[in-house]
Amino acid sequence: MTPLQRIQEQFTTEIIESHAFRGDETAIIRPGSLRAIAKFLKETPELDFNFLMDLTAVDYLFYAGGRVQKECRFEVVTHFFSLKHNHRLRVKVPIDEKEPEVDTLSDLWPSADWYEREVWDMFGIRFKGHPNLKRILMYEEFQGHALRKDYPVNKRQPLVGPQN
């Protein structure tokens, strides 16, 4: 049984959509189930996803040139890998623009700490329960979130000089 089949069996109502192609498995899940599914992926011995490879986000504001409408503007995308079993799984979580927030995974995988800070900094998506959610790439006074598709490219930012 593949990792995707295993979580489909365990979380039937929490999987919105899934697909697999040439060993590349993806599950799109309900936002409220991220923590439970991630914990299951890590703690189930036959899965043993002990490595969080990447966590990022996608902004679908102008998806396909504006011709295609996505239900949610953002997606948080997490790539998991099992060193023991040599399998991987991509988990996508649609995030609403009005309340861009999802649970943190930083206590399950410490490497998620910086990834989540980067997503917060660049996209403005909050991670509930994150111990230190602050900017990591931009300076604190920076206004907005630079990787949002509606961020004005010519926006002037406050100048920050030496602190006396």
C-alpha positions as CSV (number, residue, x, y, z in Angstrom):
1,M,0.0,0.0,0.0
2,T,1.4,3.4,-1.0
3,P,1.6,6.3,1.5
4,L,-1.2,8.1,-0.5
5,Q,-3.5,5.0,-0.3
6,R,-2.7,4.7,3.4
7,I,-3.8,8.3,4.3
8,Q,-6.8,8.0,2.0
9,E,-7.8,5.0,4.0
10,Q,-7.2,6.7,7.3
11,F,-8.6,10.2,6.5
12,T,-11.3,9.5,3.9
13,T,-13.3,12.7,4.6
14,E,-10.3,14.9,4.9
15,I,-8.8,14.3,1.4
16,I,-10.3,16.8,-1.1
17,E,-8.4,15.4,-4.1
18,S,-5.4,13.2,-4.8
19,H,-3.3,12.0,-7.7
20,A,-0.2,10.0,-8.4
21,F,2.0,9.9,-11.5
22,R,5.2,7.9,-11.8
23,G,5.6,7.6,-8.0
24,D,4.9,11.3,-7.4
25,E,2.0,11.2,-5.0
26,T,-0.1,14.3,-4.0
27,A,-2.9,14.7,-1.5
28,I,-4.9,17.9,-1.3
29,I,-6.4,18.1,2.2
30,R,-8.8,20.2,4.3
31,P,-6.9,22.9,6.2
32,G,-8.2,21.8,9.6
33,S,-6.7,18.3,9.1
34,L,-3.1,19.2,8.3
35,R,-1.8,18.6,11.9
36,A,-3.5,15.3,12.3
37,I,-2.4,14.0,8.9
38,A,1.2,15.2,9.4
39,K,1.4,13.6,12.8
40,F,0.0,10.3,11.3
41,L,2.6,10.5,8.5
42,K,5.4,10.9,11.0
43,E,4.3,8.5,13.7
44,T,3.0,5.5,11.6
45,P,5.9,3.0,11.4
46,E,5.1,1.8,7.8
47,L,5.1,5.4,6.6
48,D,7.8,7.0,8.9
49,F,8.0,10.4,7.2
50,N,10.9,11.6,9.3
51,F,12.1,14.3,6.9
52,L,10.2,17.4,6.0
53,M,11.9,18.4,2.7
54,D,10.2,21.6,1.9
55,L,7.2,23.8,2.9
56,T,6.2,26.7,0.7
57,A,3.1,28.4,-0.7
58,V,1.5,29.2,-4.0
59,D,-0.6,32.3,-4.8
60,Y,-3.2,31.5,-7.5
61,L,-4.5,35.1,-7.8
62,F,-3.9,35.2,-11.6
63,Y,-3.9,31.5,-12.2
64,A,-3.7,30.6,-15.9
65,G,-3.8,34.3,-16.8
66,G,-7.0,34.8,-14.9
67,R,-8.9,32.4,-17.1
68,V,-9.2,29.8,-14.4
69,Q,-10.7,30.5,-10.9
70,K,-9.4,28.5,-7.9
71,E,-11.7,28.2,-4.9
72,C,-8.9,29.4,-2.6
73,R,-6.3,32.0,-3.4
74,F,-3.4,30.3,-1.6
75,E,-2.0,26.8,-1.1
76,V,0.5,25.7,1.4
77,V,2.6,22.9,-0.1
78,T,4.6,20.5,2.0
79,H,7.0,17.8,0.8
80,F,7.6,14.8,3.1
81,F,10.2,12.1,2.7
82,S,10.9,8.8,4.5
83,L,14.6,8.0,4.7
84,K,13.8,4.5,5.9
85,H,11.3,3.6,3.2
86,N,12.5,5.9,0.4
87,H,9.1,7.2,-0.4
88,R,7.8,10.8,-0.7
89,L,4.5,12.5,-0.5
90,R,3.3,16.0,-1.4
91,V,0.5,17.5,0.8
92,K,-1.3,20.6,-0.4
93,V,-3.6,22.7,1.8
94,P,-5.9,25.3,0.2
95,I,-5.9,28.5,2.2
96,D,-8.6,31.2,2.2
97,E,-7.5,34.7,1.4
98,K,-9.7,36.3,4.0
99,E,-8.1,34.3,6.9
100,P,-4.8,32.9,5.6
101,E,-3.9,30.6,8.5
102,V,-3.0,27.0,9.1
103,D,-1.5,25.0,11.9
104,T,2.3,24.9,12.5
105,L,4.3,21.8,12.0
106,S,7.4,23.2,13.7
107,D,7.0,21.1,16.8
108,L,6.8,17.9,14.7
109,W,9.7,18.8,12.3
110,P,12.0,21.6,13.7
111,S,13.0,22.4,10.1
112,A,9.5,23.7,9.5
113,D,10.3,26.7,11.7
114,W,12.2,28.6,9.1
115,Y,10.0,27.4,6.2
116,E,6.9,28.7,7.9
117,R,8.6,32.0,8.7
118,E,9.5,32.4,5.1
119,V,5.9,31.7,4.0
120,W,4.7,34.2,6.5
121,D,7.2,36.8,5.4
122,M,6.6,36.3,1.6
123,F,2.9,35.4,1.4
124,G,1.4,36.6,4.7
125,I,0.1,33.1,5.7
126,R,0.1,32.6,9.5
127,F,0.9,29.4,11.2
128,K,-1.1,28.8,14.4
129,G,1.1,27.8,17.3
130,H,4.4,28.8,15.7
131,P,6.8,29.8,18.5
132,N,8.5,32.7,16.7
133,L,6.5,33.9,13.6
134,K,8.4,36.9,12.4
135,R,10.1,38.0,9.2
136,I,13.1,36.1,8.1
137,L,14.0,37.5,4.7
138,M,12.7,41.0,4.8
139,Y,13.3,43.6,7.4
140,E,10.7,44.2,10.2
141,E,9.5,47.5,8.8
142,F,8.8,46.1,5.3
143,Q,5.1,46.6,4.4
144,G,3.2,43.8,2.7
145,H,4.3,40.4,1.4
146,A,6.6,40.5,-1.6
147,L,5.6,37.2,-3.3
148,R,1.9,37.9,-3.3
149,K,0.8,38.4,-6.9
150,D,-1.0,41.6,-6.1
151,Y,2.1,43.2,-4.5
152,P,2.9,46.4,-6.4
153,V,6.4,46.0,-7.9
154,N,7.1,49.7,-7.7
155,K,6.0,50.1,-4.1
156,R,8.3,52.3,-2.1
157,Q,9.3,50.9,1.3
158,P,10.3,52.8,4.4
159,L,14.0,53.5,4.5
160,V,15.6,52.0,7.6
161,G,18.8,53.6,8.8
162,P,21.2,52.9,11.6
163,Q,19.6,52.7,15.0
164,N,21.3,55.2,17.4
